[in-house]
Amino acid sequence: MTRKSGLWAVLFVVVYGVIPWLLGDSYVMSLIIAALIIGGIALAWALLSNLGGMLSFGHSAFFGVGAYVSALLTMKAGVGVLPAMLIGGVGAVVASFAMLPVLRLRGVYFALAILAYSIIFRVVATQWESMTGGSAGLASIPHMPVVMGMDLSSRSGSYLVIVTLLVVFAVVYRLIWASHYGMALRAMNGSEDATRVVGVNSVLLKASMLFVSAFMTGVIGAFNAHYINFLEPDYAFNGTWVILPVVAAIFGGYRTIIGPIVGALVVYLVDQLIFKDFIPVGHQLLLGALLVAMIIGSPRGLMPLLEHRLRARTLPR
């Protein structure tokens, strides 16, 4: 066994064995679950930004649509929670079809156009009272089920679900990155006009990354709906589901696969467990200062910084 595979084995044991056993259904576990939800959106955002070359301010649209689709399927159509979560991701992909016309926009113009779509979806959810409950929202959304004797609605069970989702998403991200499509996407980000000259359909590649990112975010939104068992438009499509994931991705290193997840854990847990005690009101100021310090100290993020330090220590002197 190589050193790297050994480290992955230890990490697997810690994530799937030690943490659930050590923390159980504690308050800290609930914070970790919240951080991983943000991490899932951050990972989806980083995939779209890194491979798709698109800056998005509208992932709350995918999060909210996925949440509502899954919640409504379980409440009104009797669909099981786990398949409904996957269908929620598909619903987010369907919603992303409405955004295809803006794929030819670049930079901040694309970001603002996507933001406008998230506002539109929130208005639709608010006004469609017969289906979504309007501003009153949906209460008593079905809990996560019991699978093989394990109650997935408990905090430890929900933790295992969200961790597994992130592992699957990270593997998918890695497979796309290593594929021919990933190579074409990286080349497109270097020079979109040049890739068009050699016959690469840049719009199709961008659309595929938008669909993958939307699916991931929609599934995370669906999970969150069944975790908290309540949903209303201002919460489902809140700007928090854009701001915190972007901060987490940049802090952890959005050009890495694991960076957005690590960034979400560090940023959210430090904010809730440390900064909130120092400044109960306005503790986000310290979070902003932490982000600025990271950008100045390591513009590529936390994970590249750690990898550089580790590599420097292991090199022979």
Stockholm file with secondary structure:
# STOCKHOLM 1.0

chainA/1-317         MTRKSGLWAVLFVVVYGVIPWLLGDSYVMSLIIAALIIGGIALAWALLSNLGGMLSFGHSAFFGVGAYVSALLTMKAGVGVLPAMLIGGVGAVVASFAMLPVLRLRGVYFALAILAYSIIFRVVATQWESMTGGSAGLASIPHMPVVMGMDLSSRSGSYLVIVTLLVVFAVVYRLIWASHYGMALRAMNGSEDATRVVGVNSVLLKASMLFVSAFMTGVIGAFNAHYINFLEPDYAFNGTWVILPVVAAIFGGYRTIIGPIVGALVVYLVDQLIFKDFIPVGHQLLLGALLVAMIIGSPRGLMPLLEHRLRARTLPR
#=GR chainA/1-317 SS CCHHHHHHHHHHHIIIIIHHHHHTTCHHHHHHHHHHHHHHHHHHHHHHHHTSCCCCSCHHHHHHHHHHHHHHHHHHSCCCHHHHHHHHHHHHHHHHHTTGGGGGCCHHHHHHHHHHHHHHHHHHHHHCHHHHCGGGCEESCCCCCEETTEETTSHHHHHHHHHHHHHHHHHHHHHHHHSHHHHHHHHHHHCHHHHHHTTCCHHHHHHHHHHHHHHHHHHHHHHHHHHHCEECHHHHTCTHHHHHHHHHHHHHCTTSSSHHHHHHHHHHHHIIIIIHHHCSSSTHHHHHHHHHHHHHHCTTCHHHHHHHHHHHHHSCC
#=GC SS_cons         CCHHHHHHHHHHHIIIIIHHHHHTTCHHHHHHHHHHHHHHHHHHHHHHHHTSCCCCSCHHHHHHHHHHHHHHHHHHSCCCHHHHHHHHHHHHHHHHHTTGGGGGCCHHHHHHHHHHHHHHHHHHHHHCHHHHCGGGCEESCCCCCEETTEETTSHHHHHHHHHHHHHHHHHHHHHHHHSHHHHHHHHHHHCHHHHHHTTCCHHHHHHHHHHHHHHHHHHHHHHHHHHHCEECHHHHTCTHHHHHHHHHHHHHCTTSSSHHHHHHHHHHHHIIIIIHHHCSSSTHHHHHHHHHHHHHHCTTCHHHHHHHHHHHHHSCC
//
